[in-house]
């Protein structure tokens, strides 16, 4: 992979402050819930989910699901790679996603989870690209709206690289 130029879009302090605000809102909204199941969408949401779940004070558990909607850099149909391991019937579920760009993945997952008779299904996304949204999907806990640019860091990657940056940066992928 050639050199990738990055420009910080959201710095670490701004991200951490917003994640803390989201955790406080989740605590308020689920104050009467005896066990919230936070489901991270792998791989991208793992850092966001980790930070968010540690800041949430209510009783919660964590699980993971893996889906694929990209082949290379082209968005396509969503397909299940790995399902959660818990029965969610009658439980409150929070789907935690790194990025909502087309909305396809969140629509798919919300529908899938609603067929499993949970008490509720809500969504959280660290970032959303409004200009790319193809499907109407309500995001209950949104970190930031960002422009339609390629971003990396804080779980987001380019070709499996730059995912662990503590900030979110805009990149210009190298030409092949």
Secondary structure as GFF3:
##gff-version 3
##sequence-region A 1 176
A	DSSP	beta_strand	5	10	.	.	.	ID=ss1
A	DSSP	alpha_helix	12	29	.	.	.	ID=ss2
A	DSSP	beta_strand	36	42	.	.	.	ID=ss3
A	DSSP	alpha_helix	46	55	.	.	.	ID=ss4
A	DSSP	beta_strand	60	71	.	.	.	ID=ss5
A	DSSP	beta_strand	74	82	.	.	.	ID=ss6
A	DSSP	beta_strand	92	100	.	.	.	ID=ss7
A	DSSP	alpha_helix	104	114	.	.	.	ID=ss8
A	DSSP	beta_strand	120	128	.	.	.	ID=ss9
A	DSSP	three_ten_helix	130	132	.	.	.	ID=ss10
A	DSSP	beta_strand	141	145	.	.	.	ID=ss11
A	DSSP	beta_strand	151	152	.	.	.	ID=ss12
A	DSSP	beta_strand	168	172	.	.	.	ID=ss13
###
